[in-house]
Amino acid sequence: MASLRGLIFDVDGTLAETEELHRAAFNQAFEEAGLGWTWRRDDYRRLLRTTGGKERIAQYAGEVGKPGLDIAALHRRKTAIYGERMASGRIALRPGVENLIRTAREREIALAIATTTTRANVEALFAATLGTEALDWFAAVCTANEAPVKKPDPQVYLLALQILGLGPDECLAFEDSANGLKAALAAGITTVVTPSTYTADDDFSGAALVIRDLEGLAEAQDRWTGSNPAGGVTALLRSIAA
């Protein structure tokens, strides 16, 4: 790993525990559409193995035998509901996230987002937490709108690297799921995983570090299994997390 010059973040589950809000939005959209569907937690945990909201709807529609469904329209309504619920202030960033972002910015380490969710969902999260102006801190905001091939495919990470103008050995990715980890690793990026509520049982083989949350960076350096160049990525992370 070369000198650390960029941090690339997943969004849902990584920046914030958003999946319950997503699940509630899906269920409200289903109710409004008269579908009679309710995704319970176990249902949603299984469906999260498929990345992308439209893709999950399509999978479930196939399972229950609902052909001809206007999946795009249903997903647009779900996204609108999610934004409305997010705006009500029901979410917070996960521990350590804001400090890491702000400190990296102060140290002129480039920031990027690489997510399979929509741009609208990213904007809703930032509006409810750091403020919409904080998106300008990120040199690359890569979403499903720009990279439609979903994780575990590395498309969104490769796009982020291209926009940043950095190599994978100059960046560190932050993920919460096995699919996200696979995508980052396929792009050649060393990855730190903070499992979320729905991904705690995922297989995180290949991660440089698996920790409860980003507040634990400083305390978990002895568990780092990624490459460690002269000067030390671990030392840099320790100073950022302090």
C-alpha positions in Angstrom: 0.0 0.0 0.0 1.4 3.4 -1.0 0.8 6.6 1.1 -2.8 6.9 2.1 -4.4 9.6 0.0 -8.1 8.7 -0.2 -10.9 7.3 1.9 -13.9 5.8 0.1 -17.1 5.2 2.0 -20.1 3.0 1.4 -23.3 4.6 2.7 -26.1 2.3 3.9 -25.0 0.5 7.0 -21.6 2.1 6.9 -22.2 5.8 7.4 -25.5 5.2 9.3 -27.8 2.3 10.3 -30.3 3.1 7.6 -31.7 -0.3 6.7 -34.6 -0.3 9.1 -35.6 3.0 7.6 -35.4 1.5 4.1 -37.4 -1.5 5.2 -40.2 0.7 6.6 -40.2 2.7 3.3 -40.5 -0.4 1.2 -43.4 -1.6 3.3 -45.2 1.7 3.1 -44.8 1.7 -0.7 -46.1 -1.8 -0.9 -49.1 -0.9 1.2 -49.9 2.1 -0.9 -49.7 0.0 -4.0 -52.1 -2.5 -2.6 -49.7 -5.4 -2.9 -50.3 -6.9 0.5 -46.5 -7.4 1.0 -44.7 -6.9 4.3 -41.0 -7.5 4.5 -40.2 -8.6 8.0 -36.7 -8.4 9.4 -35.8 -11.9 8.5 -37.2 -11.4 5.0 -35.2 -8.2 4.6 -32.0 -9.8 5.9 -32.2 -12.4 3.2 -33.1 -9.9 0.5 -30.1 -7.7 1.4 -27.9 -10.4 -0.2 -29.2 -8.9 -3.4 -27.8 -5.4 -3.8 -30.1 -2.6 -5.1 -33.6 -1.8 -4.1 -35.2 -2.4 -7.6 -33.3 -5.7 -7.7 -34.7 -6.7 -4.4 -38.3 -5.9 -5.5 -37.7 -7.8 -8.7 -36.4 -10.8 -6.8 -39.3 -10.8 -4.4 -41.9 -10.3 -7.1 -40.5 -13.4 -8.8 -40.7 -15.4 -5.6 -44.3 -14.5 -5.0 -45.4 -14.7 -8.6 -46.2 -11.1 -9.4 -45.3 -10.5 -13.1 -45.8 -7.2 -14.8 -45.1 -5.1 -11.8 -43.9 -1.6 -12.5 -40.8 -2.0 -10.4 -39.3 1.4 -11.3 -42.4 3.3 -10.3 -42.7 1.4 -7.0 -39.0 2.0 -6.2 -39.4 5.7 -7.0 -42.2 5.9 -4.5 -40.2 4.0 -1.9 -37.3 6.4 -2.4 -39.6 9.4 -1.8 -41.0 7.8 1.4 -37.4 7.2 2.6 -36.5 10.8 2.0 -39.6 12.0 3.9 -38.8 9.7 6.9 -35.1 10.7 6.8 -36.1 14.4 6.9 -38.0 13.8 10.1 -34.7 13.3 11.9 -34.9 9.6 12.6 -31.3 8.8 11.9 -27.8 9.6 13.1 -24.3 8.8 11.8 -22.6 5.7 13.3 -20.0 6.4 16.0 -16.7 7.7 14.7 -17.9 8.5 11.2 -18.2 12.2 11.5 -14.8 12.5 13.3 -13.1 10.5 10.7 -14.6 12.5 7.8 -13.8 15.8 9.3 -10.3 14.9 10.4 -9.4 13.4 7.0 -10.6 16.5 5.4 -8.5 18.7 7.6 -5.5 16.6 6.7 -6.3 17.0 3.0 -7.0 13.3 2.5 -9.5 12.9 -0.4 -13.0 11.7 0.4 -15.3 9.7 -1.9 -18.6 7.8 -1.7 -19.1 4.4 -3.5 -22.6 3.1 -3.0 -25.3 1.1 -4.7 -28.0 3.3 -3.4 -29.4 6.3 -5.3 -28.1 9.8 -5.3 -31.4 10.9 -3.7 -30.9 8.6 -0.8 -27.3 9.9 -0.2 -28.6 13.5 -0.3 -31.3 12.7 2.2 -28.9 11.2 4.6 -26.5 14.1 4.4 -29.3 16.6 4.8 -30.4 14.9 8.0 -26.9 14.6 9.5 -23.9 16.6 8.3 -25.9 19.0 6.1 -26.2 19.0 2.3 -23.1 21.2 2.0 -21.0 18.4 3.4 -21.5 16.4 0.1 -19.1 19.0 -1.4 -16.4 17.7 0.8 -16.4 14.5 -1.3 -14.4 14.7 -4.5 -16.4 11.7 -5.9 -20.0 10.8 -5.1 -20.6 7.6 -7.0 -24.1 6.0 -6.7 -26.4 3.7 -8.5 -27.1 6.6 -10.9 -23.5 6.7 -12.1 -22.6 3.0 -11.6 -25.7 0.8 -12.3 -23.8 -2.5 -12.0 -24.2 -3.3 -8.4 -21.8 -4.7 -5.7 -20.2 -7.2 -5.5 -19.2 -5.9 -8.9 -16.4 -3.3 -8.5 -17.8 -0.8 -11.0 -18.7 1.8 -8.4 -15.3 1.6 -6.8 -13.4 1.7 -10.1 -15.4 4.9 -11.0 -14.5 6.5 -7.6 -10.8 5.8 -8.2 -11.0 7.2 -11.7 -12.6 10.4 -10.5 -10.2 10.8 -7.6 -7.3 10.1 -9.9 -5.8 7.7 -7.3 -4.6 4.2 -7.4 -6.3 1.5 -5.3 -3.1 1.2 -3.2 -3.5 4.9 -2.2 -7.0 4.4 -0.8 -8.8 2.8 2.0 -12.5 1.6 1.7 -15.1 1.4 4.5 -17.8 -1.1 4.2 -20.4 -3.0 6.3 -21.3 -6.0 4.1 -19.8 -9.0 2.4 -21.0 -7.8 -1.0 -19.4 -4.3 -0.4 -16.2 -5.9 0.8 -16.0 -8.1 -2.3 -16.5 -5.1 -4.5 -13.8 -3.0 -2.8 -11.3 -5.9 -2.9 -12.1 -6.6 -6.5 -11.0 -3.0 -7.2 -7.8 -3.7 -5.3 -8.7 -1.5 -2.3 -7.7 -2.3 1.3 -10.9 -2.4 3.3 -12.1 -1.8 6.9 -15.4 -3.3 7.8 -17.8 -2.1 10.5 -20.7 -4.7 10.4 -24.2 -3.3 10.7 -27.4 -4.7 12.2 -28.2 -6.8 9.1 -24.7 -7.9 8.1 -23.2 -9.1 11.4 -23.2 -12.7 10.2 -21.6 -12.0 6.8 -18.2 -13.5 5.9 -15.6 -10.7 6.0 -12.6 -12.8 4.8 -10.1 -10.5 3.2 -10.9 -7.4 5.2 -7.8 -5.6 6.7 -9.8 -4.9 9.9 -13.2 -5.8 11.2 -14.4 -3.6 14.1 -17.6 -2.6 15.8 -17.5 1.0 14.6 -15.1 3.6 13.5 -14.6 4.9 17.1 -12.7 1.6 17.5 -9.9 2.4 15.0 -7.4 3.6 17.5 -7.9 0.6 19.8 -7.8 -2.0 17.0 -4.5 -1.3 15.3 -2.9 -4.5 16.6 -5.5 -6.4 14.6 -4.7 -4.7 11.3 -3.9 -7.3 8.6 -3.5 -5.0 5.6 -0.2 -3.9 4.1 1.6 -1.4 6.3 4.0 0.9 4.4 6.8 2.9 5.9 5.3 5.6 8.0 2.4 3.3 8.6 -1.2 3.4 7.5 -2.0 2.2 11.0 -0.3 5.2 12.6 -2.2 7.5 10.3 -5.5 5.8 11.2 -4.6 6.0 14.9 -4.0 9.7 14.6 -7.2 10.3 12.6 -9.2 8.3 15.1 -7.7 9.9 18.2 
